[in-house]
Amino acid sequence: MSEAPDSQSTETLRAEFTAHGQGHVFRFWDALDVEGRKRLARQAAAIGLPALLRGYAATRSPHLPSRIEPPSVEAVPEHGGSAAAFREAHAAGEALLAAGRVGVMVVAGGQATRLGYDAPKGVYPIGPVTRRTLFDVHAQKLRRLRERFGRPIPWYVMTSTATDGATRDAFARAHHYGLPKEDVFFLCQGMVPSFDFEGRLILERPDRIFESPDGHGGAIPALQGSGALDDMADRGIDTLFYFQVDNPLVRVGDAAFLGFHALRGAEASCKVVRKRDPAEKVGVVAQVDGRVGVVEYTEIDDALRRARDPDGELRLWAGNIAIHVWSCAFLRRVALQADRVLPYHASKKHIPTIDAEGHPHSPAVPNGEKLERFVFDALPVAERVAVVETLREDEYAPVKNAEGYDSPATARQALVDLYHRWLDEAGIALPARWSAIEIDHSRVDGPEDARALGVRHVDEARDVIRIDVGGRE
C-alpha cells in the first residue's frame, strides 16, 4: 500500500487553500482513503494557487481595446495583391525549407465528441473517398515536403490529457503515417481548473478538482516545458509552421507564407481569409491599439462588425484561421513570460461536478467558467507581424460542427472542389459521371504536381487519384 501524504505538508497546503477562500476543496478529506488523499493533495499542490487566482481575477476586468482598425495585409493577387511579391515570397520560403530550418506543429488536443465520434479529432475520417483521417491527410502533405526538399521536417503534435494516449496509439498503429518515428514529437498541453460563479474551484469528484485543457494558447508553454523548443534548436530549426488539426485544407509548410514571414523580418505571422459575412463567428486580425492582434467576434460591437469601406467591403474582413508561422526565439521569449503575455479567458460552461454529498452532478445550465489561453494573444508583443491572405476555398474548411457550416460534409466537399480545380488546371480529365475525388497529397499536393504526372485522364493515375463514380454529370 502507498504511504499516506506527509501530514505537515498537507496541513500547510490546506491552510493555503483556506486562506485563499478555497478550503472547500478538502471538505471530503476525512472520508477519502489514502490513495484519494494522495491524488487530491498532489493535484492541489501542482496547481500553483496564487498565480491561478491572479489569472482568474484578471478575467473579471479584461482589457478592452480603445481603437480597432484594419491591418496591413499581403493580399492575394485575386484581390489586388502583387503576384510578383508572392513569387518572391515563395522562393524565400523554399530556401528555408531546403535549408532544414522549418518545423511543423499541429494542435490536436480536442476530441470529436461534437461530431458524434468518441476519439481524438485527429483520427476523424475525413477523406472524401477513402475516409482517411485528418492526421493521415496532414501527414501526406508533410511526406511530400520531405521528399521535395530532402529534409526531415519534424512534426510536433500537441495533445491534451484526454487525447494523448489515444493519439500516440493511433500514430503507432499507422506506423506514424509513413513518417520516421524519430521525427514525430508528442507534447501535451497543460490543464487548468474551472471556477463556479462565486469564484470557487469546482470539484469533479471528492478527490479531484475539475480541470480542462488550457486552450491553444497552452501550445507555447507546452513547447518550452516539453523540450520541443530545445529539440528544434538541436536540429537547426528557427521557424515553426503552426496549424490546427481540424482543417484538412491547410497548406502545410506553405512556402509563400514562410517566405513572407522571413522577408518581412516577422517574429509572428498569421494567415487570414475574407469573412463570409459580418456575423461569421471567427476572430478578426486587426490593428488593436496600434499593434497587430486578434479580436474575437464577441468583442466587436455590431456597428464596427458591419462597417464597410467606400468600396462596400467590410473594413474588418481579415478572418483569423489559426494558421501561423512563429520564430522559435520569439516562442521561447513568450513562454518565459506566459502569465503576462497569454492571459486566461473565461467562458461559461456546463461543468461536471458533485453535490453536497459528493455524488456526481451534471448541471442543466452553465454552472461555472472554464479558463483557456489564446495563442494569438502573443501577436501584440511581436516586433513585427506579417499578415498574409489566402483564399477560403483553397485553405479553410474546418471540421467543427456535426452539421451545417464547418461540418464534415462541408469539409469533404471543399476537398473535392479543391482536387477538381487541381485536375482541371493540370488538364486531367474526369469520367463522365463521378461523385467524389480524393488525391494522395504525398504524391500530388497542388496543380503543378498533378501536371507533372504526365497523364491526361484520372484512370492513368489510379494509385494517386481516387474517384467515386456516379451521381454527378
C-alpha positions as CSV (number, residue, x, y, z in Angstrom):
1,M,0.0,0.0,0.0
2,S,1.2,3.5,-0.8
3,E,2.2,5.7,2.0
4,A,-0.1,8.5,3.2
5,P,0.7,12.1,2.3
6,D,3.1,13.8,4.7
7,S,0.8,15.3,7.3
8,Q,2.8,18.5,7.8
9,S,2.9,19.4,4.1
10,T,-0.7,18.5,3.7
11,E,-1.8,20.8,6.5
12,T,0.3,23.6,5.0
13,L,-1.4,23.0,1.7
14,R,-4.9,23.0,3.2
15,A,-4.1,26.2,5.2
16,E,-3.0,27.9,1.9
17,F,-6.3,26.9,0.2
18,T,-8.3,28.1,3.2
19,A,-6.5,31.4,3.3
20,H,-7.4,32.0,-0.3
21,G,-11.1,31.1,0.1
22,Q,-10.7,27.6,-1.4
23,G,-10.8,25.4,1.7
24,H,-13.9,23.6,0.3
25,V,-11.6,21.6,-1.9
26,F,-10.8,19.5,1.1
27,R,-14.3,19.1,2.5
28,F,-14.4,15.4,1.8
29,W,-10.9,14.8,3.1
30,D,-11.9,12.8,6.2
31,A,-13.9,10.4,4.0
32,L,-11.1,9.7,1.5
33,D,-8.9,6.7,1.6
34,V,-5.1,7.0,1.5
35,E,-5.0,6.9,-2.3
36,G,-7.7,9.5,-2.6
37,R,-5.9,11.9,-0.3
38,K,-2.7,11.4,-2.2
39,R,-4.4,12.2,-5.5
40,L,-6.1,15.3,-4.2
41,A,-3.0,16.6,-2.4
42,R,-0.8,16.0,-5.4
43,Q,-3.2,17.8,-7.7
44,A,-3.7,20.8,-5.3
45,A,0.0,21.2,-4.8
46,A,0.6,21.3,-8.6
47,I,-2.0,23.9,-9.3
48,G,0.1,26.9,-8.2
49,L,-2.9,28.5,-6.5
50,P,-1.8,32.2,-6.0
51,A,-0.8,32.5,-9.7
52,L,-4.0,30.8,-10.8
53,L,-6.2,33.1,-8.7
54,R,-4.4,36.1,-10.1
55,G,-5.0,34.9,-13.6
56,Y,-8.7,34.2,-12.8
57,A,-9.1,37.7,-11.2
58,A,-7.7,39.3,-14.4
59,T,-10.7,37.8,-16.4
60,R,-13.0,39.8,-14.2
61,S,-11.8,43.0,-15.9
62,P,-10.4,42.2,-19.3
63,H,-8.6,44.8,-21.3
64,L,-10.9,46.3,-23.9
65,P,-9.2,47.9,-26.9
66,S,-9.9,51.6,-27.5
67,R,-9.0,51.5,-31.2
68,I,-9.6,48.7,-33.7
69,E,-8.5,49.3,-37.3
70,P,-7.9,47.2,-40.4
71,P,-4.4,45.7,-40.5
72,S,-1.9,45.8,-43.4
73,V,-2.3,42.6,-45.3
74,E,-0.4,40.9,-48.1
75,A,-3.5,40.5,-50.3
76,V,-3.7,37.6,-52.8
77,P,-3.4,38.6,-56.5
78,E,-7.1,37.7,-57.0
79,H,-7.9,40.5,-54.6
80,G,-5.4,43.1,-56.0
81,G,-2.2,41.8,-54.3
82,S,1.1,41.6,-56.1
83,A,1.8,38.3,-57.9
84,A,5.4,39.2,-58.0
85,A,5.5,39.6,-54.2
86,F,4.0,36.1,-53.8
87,R,6.6,34.7,-56.2
88,E,9.4,36.3,-54.3
89,A,8.0,35.0,-51.0
90,H,7.5,31.5,-52.4
91,A,11.2,31.4,-53.4
92,A,12.3,32.6,-50.0
93,G,10.1,30.1,-48.2
94,E,11.5,27.3,-50.4
95,A,15.0,28.3,-49.4
96,L,14.0,28.0,-45.7
97,L,12.6,24.5,-46.3
98,A,15.6,23.4,-48.3
99,A,17.9,24.6,-45.6
100,G,16.1,22.5,-43.0
101,R,15.1,25.5,-40.9
102,V,11.4,24.7,-40.6
103,G,9.4,22.5,-38.2
104,V,5.7,21.9,-38.3
105,M,3.3,21.9,-35.3
106,V,-0.3,20.7,-35.2
107,V,-2.6,21.5,-32.3
108,A,-4.6,18.3,-31.7
109,G,-5.8,18.3,-28.2
110,G,-9.6,18.2,-29.0
111,Q,-12.0,15.3,-29.1
112,A,-14.5,14.7,-31.8
113,T,-17.4,14.4,-29.3
114,R,-19.4,17.2,-31.1
115,L,-19.1,15.2,-34.3
116,G,-20.6,12.1,-32.6
117,Y,-17.2,10.4,-32.6
118,D,-15.6,9.1,-29.4
119,A,-11.9,9.7,-30.3
120,P,-9.4,12.5,-30.8
121,K,-10.4,14.8,-33.6
122,G,-7.2,14.0,-35.5
123,V,-8.4,10.4,-36.1
124,Y,-11.7,11.5,-37.5
125,P,-12.2,10.1,-41.0
126,I,-12.3,12.9,-43.5
127,G,-11.1,11.6,-46.9
128,P,-13.9,12.0,-49.4
129,V,-13.3,8.6,-50.9
130,T,-11.0,6.6,-48.6
131,R,-12.1,8.2,-45.3
132,R,-8.5,8.8,-44.4
133,T,-8.2,10.5,-41.1
134,L,-7.3,14.2,-40.5
135,F,-3.9,13.1,-39.2
136,D,-3.3,11.0,-42.3
137,V,-4.1,13.8,-44.7
138,H,-1.8,16.2,-42.9
139,A,1.0,13.6,-42.8
140,Q,0.7,13.1,-46.5
141,K,1.5,16.8,-47.0
142,L,4.5,16.5,-44.8
143,R,5.8,13.5,-46.6
144,R,5.5,15.4,-49.9
145,L,7.5,18.3,-48.4
146,R,10.2,15.9,-47.1
147,E,10.5,14.3,-50.5
148,R,10.6,17.5,-52.4
149,F,13.2,19.3,-50.2
150,G,15.2,16.3,-48.9
151,R,14.9,17.4,-45.3
152,P,13.4,15.7,-42.3
153,I,10.9,18.5,-41.3
154,P,9.9,17.2,-37.8
155,W,6.3,17.2,-36.8
156,Y,5.4,18.4,-33.3
157,V,2.0,17.0,-32.3
158,M,0.3,18.7,-29.3
159,T,-2.2,16.6,-27.5
160,S,-4.2,17.0,-24.3
161,T,-4.6,14.8,-21.3
162,A,-7.8,13.5,-22.8
163,T,-6.3,12.6,-26.2
164,D,-2.6,11.9,-25.5
165,G,-2.8,8.1,-25.1
166,A,-5.2,7.6,-27.9
167,T,-3.3,9.8,-30.3
168,R,0.0,8.1,-29.6
169,D,-1.7,4.7,-30.1
170,A,-3.2,5.9,-33.4
171,F,0.2,7.0,-34.7
172,A,1.8,3.7,-33.6
173,R,-0.9,1.7,-35.4
174,A,-0.5,3.7,-38.5
175,H,3.3,3.4,-38.4
176,H,3.4,7.2,-37.8
177,Y,1.6,7.7,-41.0
178,G,4.6,7.0,-43.1
179,L,6.9,9.4,-41.2
180,P,10.1,8.3,-39.3
181,K,9.2,7.8,-35.6
182,E,12.2,10.0,-34.6
183,D,10.7,12.9,-36.5
184,V,7.4,12.9,-34.6
185,F,7.5,14.7,-31.3
186,F,4.5,14.5,-29.0
187,L,3.8,17.2,-26.3
188,C,0.8,17.5,-24.0
189,Q,-0.8,20.9,-23.3
190,G,-1.5,21.9,-19.8
191,M,-4.6,21.6,-17.7
192,V,-6.3,24.4,-15.8
193,P,-9.1,24.3,-13.1
194,S,-12.5,25.8,-13.5
195,F,-14.4,28.2,-11.2
196,D,-18.0,28.5,-10.2
197,F,-19.8,31.8,-10.4
198,E,-18.7,32.6,-6.8
199,G,-15.0,32.2,-7.7
200,R,-14.6,28.8,-6.1
201,L,-12.7,25.9,-7.6
202,I,-15.1,23.2,-8.8
203,L,-14.7,19.6,-7.6
204,E,-15.3,16.9,-10.2
205,R,-15.0,14.2,-7.6
206,P,-14.4,14.2,-3.8
207,D,-10.8,13.6,-4.5
208,R,-10.4,15.7,-7.7
209,I,-10.6,19.3,-8.8
210,F,-12.1,19.7,-12.2
211,E,-9.5,20.6,-14.9
212,S,-9.8,21.2,-18.6
213,P,-7.2,21.8,-21.4
214,D,-5.7,25.3,-21.2
215,G,-6.6,26.2,-24.8
216,H,-4.4,26.6,-28.0
217,G,-2.5,29.3,-26.1
218,G,-1.2,26.5,-24.0
219,A,0.9,25.5,-27.0
220,I,3.6,28.0,-26.3
221,P,4.3,27.0,-22.6
222,A,4.0,23.3,-23.7
223,L,6.7,23.8,-26.4
224,Q,9.0,25.1,-23.8
225,G,8.2,22.7,-21.0
226,S,8.2,19.6,-23.2
227,G,11.7,20.3,-24.6
228,A,10.3,20.7,-28.1
229,L,12.0,24.1,-28.5
230,D,15.3,22.6,-27.4
231,D,14.7,19.8,-29.9
232,M,14.2,22.4,-32.6
233,A,17.4,24.2,-31.6
234,D,19.4,20.9,-31.8
235,R,18.0,20.4,-35.3
236,G,18.9,23.9,-36.5
237,I,15.2,24.8,-36.8
238,D,14.4,28.5,-36.2
239,T,10.9,28.7,-37.8
240,L,7.8,26.9,-36.8
241,F,4.7,26.4,-39.0
242,Y,1.6,26.1,-36.8
243,F,-2.0,24.9,-37.6
244,Q,-5.0,23.2,-36.0
245,V,-5.8,19.6,-36.8
246,D,-9.5,20.2,-37.8
247,N,-8.7,22.0,-41.0
248,P,-8.0,19.4,-43.8
249,L,-7.3,22.1,-46.4
250,V,-4.4,23.8,-44.6
251,R,-1.4,24.1,-46.9
252,V,1.2,22.6,-44.6
253,G,4.6,24.3,-44.8
254,D,3.3,26.8,-47.4
255,A,6.4,28.3,-48.9
256,A,4.9,31.7,-49.7
257,F,3.7,32.1,-46.2
258,L,7.1,31.1,-44.8
259,G,8.7,33.5,-47.2
260,F,6.6,36.5,-46.3
261,H,7.5,35.8,-42.6
262,A,11.2,35.8,-43.5
263,L,11.2,38.7,-45.9
264,R,9.2,40.9,-43.6
265,G,11.5,40.1,-40.6
266,A,8.5,38.9,-38.7
267,E,8.6,37.2,-35.3
268,A,5.0,36.0,-35.8
269,S,2.8,35.7,-38.9
270,C,-0.9,34.8,-39.5
271,K,-3.0,33.8,-42.4
272,V,-6.4,35.3,-43.0
273,V,-9.4,34.8,-45.2
274,R,-12.2,37.3,-46.1
275,K,-15.1,36.8,-43.8
276,R,-18.2,35.3,-45.4
277,D,-20.4,37.9,-43.8
278,P,-20.3,40.3,-40.8
279,A,-21.8,37.7,-38.5
280,E,-19.4,34.9,-39.2
281,K,-18.1,33.6,-35.9
282,V,-14.4,34.0,-36.4
283,G,-12.0,36.4,-34.8
284,V,-10.5,39.2,-37.0
285,V,-6.9,40.2,-37.3
286,A,-6.7,43.9,-36.8
287,Q,-4.6,46.8,-35.6
288,V,-5.6,46.8,-31.9
289,D,-4.4,50.0,-30.2
290,G,-1.6,50.2,-32.7
291,R,-0.4,46.6,-32.5
292,V,-1.4,43.6,-34.7
293,G,-3.7,41.3,-32.7
294,V,-6.9,39.3,-33.0
295,V,-10.3,40.5,-31.7
296,E,-12.8,37.8,-31.0
297,Y,-16.2,38.2,-32.8
298,T,-17.9,38.5,-29.4
299,E,-15.7,41.5,-28.5
300,I,-16.7,43.7,-31.5
301,D,-19.8,45.9,-31.4
302,D,-22.3,45.4,-34.1
303,A,-21.6,48.8,-35.8
304,L,-17.9,48.0,-36.2
305,R,-18.6,44.5,-37.2
306,R,-20.8,45.7,-40.1
307,A,-18.7,48.8,-41.1
308,R,-17.7,49.0,-44.7
309,D,-15.2,51.0,-46.7
310,P,-16.1,53.3,-49.7
311,D,-15.9,50.2,-52.0
312,G,-18.5,48.4,-50.0
313,E,-16.1,45.9,-48.5
314,L,-16.1,45.0,-44.8
315,R,-13.5,47.1,-43.0
316,L,-12.6,44.3,-40.7
317,W,-12.6,41.4,-43.2
318,A,-9.4,39.6,-42.2
319,G,-10.8,36.4,-40.5
320,N,-8.3,34.5,-38.4
321,I,-8.0,30.9,-39.4
322,A,-5.4,29.7,-36.8
323,I,-2.6,29.2,-39.3
324,H,0.6,30.8,-38.1
325,V,4.4,31.0,-38.5
326,W,6.4,31.6,-35.4
327,S,10.1,32.4,-34.9
328,C,11.4,29.9,-32.4
329,A,13.3,32.6,-30.5
330,F,10.1,34.6,-30.1
331,L,8.2,31.5,-28.8
332,R,10.9,30.9,-26.2
333,R,10.6,34.6,-25.1
334,V,6.8,34.4,-24.8
335,A,7.0,31.1,-22.9
336,L,9.1,32.6,-20.2
337,Q,6.5,35.3,-19.6
338,A,3.4,33.3,-20.4
339,D,1.4,34.5,-17.4
340,R,1.7,38.1,-18.6
341,V,1.5,37.6,-22.4
342,L,-1.0,34.8,-22.5
343,P,-3.8,35.8,-20.0
344,Y,-6.7,33.5,-19.3
345,H,-10.0,34.0,-20.9
346,A,-13.2,32.7,-19.1
347,S,-16.3,31.2,-20.8
348,K,-19.5,30.0,-19.2
349,K,-19.9,26.2,-19.5
350,H,-21.7,23.1,-18.2
351,I,-19.1,21.6,-15.9
352,P,-19.5,18.2,-14.3
353,T,-19.3,18.4,-10.6
354,I,-20.6,16.8,-7.4
355,D,-23.5,17.7,-5.0
356,A,-23.2,18.3,-1.2
357,E,-23.0,14.6,-0.5
358,G,-20.2,14.0,-3.1
359,H,-22.5,12.4,-5.7
360,P,-21.9,13.2,-9.4
361,H,-24.0,16.0,-10.8
362,S,-24.5,17.1,-14.4
363,P,-25.8,20.6,-14.5
364,A,-28.7,21.5,-16.8
365,V,-27.4,25.1,-17.2
366,P,-23.9,26.6,-17.1
367,N,-22.6,26.4,-13.6
368,G,-19.1,27.9,-13.9
369,E,-16.4,29.2,-16.1
370,K,-13.6,27.3,-17.9
371,L,-10.3,29.1,-18.5
372,E,-8.2,29.0,-21.6
373,R,-5.4,30.8,-23.3
374,F,-5.4,32.0,-26.9
375,V,-2.2,31.6,-28.9
376,F,-2.9,34.8,-30.8
377,D,-2.6,36.9,-27.7
378,A,1.2,36.6,-28.3
379,L,0.9,38.6,-31.6
380,P,0.9,42.1,-30.0
381,V,4.3,41.6,-28.3
382,A,6.0,40.6,-31.6
383,E,8.3,43.2,-33.0
384,R,6.9,42.6,-36.5
385,V,3.9,40.6,-37.7
386,A,3.2,39.5,-41.3
387,V,-0.5,39.1,-42.2
388,V,-1.0,37.1,-45.3
389,E,-4.2,36.5,-47.1
390,T,-5.3,33.1,-48.6
391,L,-8.4,32.1,-50.4
392,R,-11.0,30.3,-48.3
393,E,-11.7,27.7,-51.0
394,D,-8.0,26.8,-51.1
395,E,-7.2,26.6,-47.4
396,Y,-10.0,26.9,-44.9
397,A,-12.7,24.2,-44.3
398,P,-12.6,23.4,-40.6
399,V,-14.5,20.4,-39.0
400,K,-16.2,21.9,-36.0
401,N,-19.9,21.1,-36.2
402,A,-21.8,17.9,-36.8
403,E,-24.0,19.5,-39.5
404,G,-24.3,22.8,-41.4
405,Y,-21.4,25.1,-41.9
406,D,-17.9,23.9,-40.9
407,S,-19.0,20.2,-40.7
408,P,-17.5,17.0,-42.1
409,A,-19.8,17.3,-45.1
410,T,-18.7,20.8,-46.0
411,A,-15.0,19.9,-45.4
412,R,-15.2,16.9,-47.7
413,Q,-16.9,18.9,-50.4
414,A,-14.2,21.6,-50.1
415,L,-11.6,18.9,-50.6
416,V,-13.4,17.5,-53.6
417,D,-13.7,21.0,-55.1
418,L,-10.0,21.7,-54.5
419,Y,-9.0,18.4,-56.1
420,H,-11.3,19.2,-59.1
421,R,-9.6,22.5,-59.6
422,W,-6.1,20.9,-59.4
423,L,-7.1,18.3,-62.1
424,D,-8.7,21.0,-64.2
425,E,-5.6,23.2,-64.1
426,A,-3.4,20.2,-64.9
427,G,-5.6,19.2,-67.9
428,I,-6.5,15.8,-66.4
429,A,-10.0,14.6,-67.5
430,L,-12.5,13.0,-65.1
431,P,-15.0,10.3,-66.1
432,A,-18.4,11.4,-67.4
433,R,-20.0,10.6,-64.0
434,W,-18.4,10.9,-60.6
435,S,-19.4,11.9,-57.1
436,A,-16.2,12.3,-55.2
437,I,-12.4,12.8,-55.7
438,E,-9.5,12.2,-53.4
439,I,-5.9,12.8,-54.1
440,D,-2.9,11.4,-52.2
441,H,-1.1,14.5,-51.1
442,S,2.2,12.6,-50.6
443,R,2.3,12.4,-54.4
444,V,0.3,15.4,-55.6
445,D,0.0,18.5,-53.4
446,G,-1.1,21.0,-56.0
447,P,-1.8,21.5,-59.7
448,E,1.9,21.6,-60.5
449,D,2.4,18.1,-59.1
450,A,-0.7,16.9,-60.9
451,R,0.7,18.3,-64.2
452,A,4.0,16.5,-63.5
453,L,2.2,13.1,-63.5
454,G,2.1,13.5,-67.3
455,V,-1.4,11.9,-67.6
456,R,-4.5,13.0,-69.5
457,H,-7.1,11.0,-67.6
458,V,-7.5,10.0,-64.0
459,D,-7.7,6.4,-65.0
460,E,-4.0,6.6,-65.7
461,A,-3.2,7.6,-62.1
462,R,-5.4,5.4,-60.0
463,D,-2.6,4.9,-57.5
464,V,-2.7,8.7,-56.7
465,I,-6.2,9.8,-57.6
466,R,-9.3,8.0,-56.3
467,I,-12.7,8.6,-57.8
468,D,-16.2,7.6,-56.7
469,V,-18.3,7.1,-59.8
470,G,-21.9,8.1,-60.0
471,G,-24.2,10.9,-59.1
472,R,-22.6,13.9,-60.8
473,E,-22.6,14.8,-64.5
